[in-house]
């Protein structure tokens, strides 16, 4: 049986990936796998820009709503789930389409992960206690002292990655640089959706964040911050929700919330674009205009058909 390629549908937040994948579903028999570290959480719908319930009924997305906000989800778990779902799509004669903006998940799936020890719950509890007692700066200072190379690659404001790095450092001395994995075994087509005009992307991001606030993101954030989660819980550091948390604690006014949330989302989009531009295999598509999603979907469909008619890879 000829395998269809795996499609990576990537791009910065707010660029039009969801509209494109729905347009693609009208051209190809596809199975959609979400590659989004925020959309895994149940209860966080508006601020993570999940497809609506009606959309998900029309086109189910795997790996959405698979964790409570109190839980974490590792890149290793994602890789195992994604590979299982790719094979399930092939067994059904469908094209696996992995869509989202979580660059680290895409990279882990294709390139593998460092050979690191599994999470140690007792050690993590100790680190979270230190976080609560002494603050994030103290944890980051320890990481700088123990493994300055790894510390330089982590933002001082990122509690999840700092805690995980310290778990590894305290166990094996430093975070390994090299990955341990088998070569990517599947035929893959990589696409990135993004407007040509950066100002247009920024306009969309600001518009979408304001729309989220008026549609219930503030209430979602109030629920999230009322769950009594540990300070290092990944859900607490999601872009947008962090800024709404500051607003709810009366640390910033509403106008500052709008600006800071939009700015944080723009910074996320910039990081996503930087990663995508470093990959020469990515094919860029412009989703601008009222027919942008359909034009992008047609280009993806044509590339899939061309790959299917060629020699099997992987």
HELIX and SHEET records of a PDB file:
HELIX    1   1 UNK A   17  UNK A   25  1                                   9    
HELIX    2   2 UNK A   53  UNK A   58  1                                   6    
HELIX    3   3 UNK A   75  UNK A   91  1                                  17    
HELIX    4   4 UNK A  103  UNK A  111  1                                   9    
HELIX    5   5 UNK A  121  UNK A  134  1                                  14    
HELIX    6   6 UNK A  136  UNK A  146  1                                  11    
HELIX    7   7 UNK A  148  UNK A  152  1                                   5    
HELIX    8   8 UNK A  159  UNK A  172  1                                  14    
HELIX    9   9 UNK A  198  UNK A  212  1                                  15    
HELIX   10  10 UNK A  213  UNK A  217  3                                   5    
HELIX   11  11 UNK A  218  UNK A  225  1                                   8    
HELIX   12  12 UNK A  234  UNK A  237  5                                   4    
HELIX   13  13 UNK A  241  UNK A  248  1                                   8    
HELIX   14  14 UNK A  254  UNK A  277  1                                  24    
HELIX   15  15 UNK A  292  UNK A  309  1                                  18    
SHEET    1   A 6 UNK A  61  UNK A  62  0                                        
SHEET    2   A 6 UNK A  30  UNK A  34  1                                        
SHEET    3   A 6 UNK A  95  UNK A  99  1                                        
SHEET    4   A 6 UNK A   6  UNK A  10  1                                        
SHEET    5   A 6 UNK A 188  UNK A 193  1                                        
SHEET    6   A 6 UNK A 283  UNK A 285  1                                        
SHEET    1   B 2 UNK A 113  UNK A 114  0                                        
SHEET    2   B 2 UNK A 179  UNK A 180 -1                                        
END                                                                             
